[in-house]
Structure formats: C-alpha cells, structure tokens
Amino acid sequence: MAHISWQVAIGEPGKQKLYPQMTGKEEWKKKMLEFFPDEEKCLDKYLELLAVRLIACIQVSRAIALKFIFVLQNTNDPLTVGCVVFKIVPPLAA
C-alpha cells in the first residue's frame, strides 16, 4: 500500500508548490504524472537511471561488506568496528 513519505517544495518561500513523494516506483510515477502529464518519457528515463545508480551502490556495499568479513576472518586481534574500518579504509597520509 503506497503512502506519502515526504514532500518536495519548489518555489519561493511562502509560495512553494508541494509535490508529495510516494513510496513504490509505480505509485510515485503515477503521482508525478498527475502533476506533469506530458513528461512520462522523462520520468521513465529518470527511473531507468536511478535503477542503474542503485545497482552500482549495492555492488559497492557488497564489496565493502566482503572486505569487512575478510578482515575479521584474517586477524587474531580483538577488533572494534573502528579498527576494522581503519584497516579497510586507512587514513590519508599527512
């Protein structure tokens, strides 16, 4: 069941137009088409690009998780999360 999760305000302060943002891809697209009926092709392209970006973010997250597991499995030291993060992403050299 779709519901409004937030609203985007566009315009000058006090004169903004609010655009409710729905949960669910199809529900969001349907609501945006109510506001912008001639922009279906643009909305489809936006959703396509968003999906590509999401896949890239998931792949990066999986790579970080695998590195995290590797570090945990290959050490005998008691580690905190901070120590593991330090081993995965060392600080920049001064």
Secondary structure as UniProt FT lines:
FT   STRAND          4..10
FT   TURN            13..14
FT   STRAND          17..22
FT   HELIX           25..35
FT   TURN            37..38
FT   HELIX           40..73
FT   HELIX           81..88
//
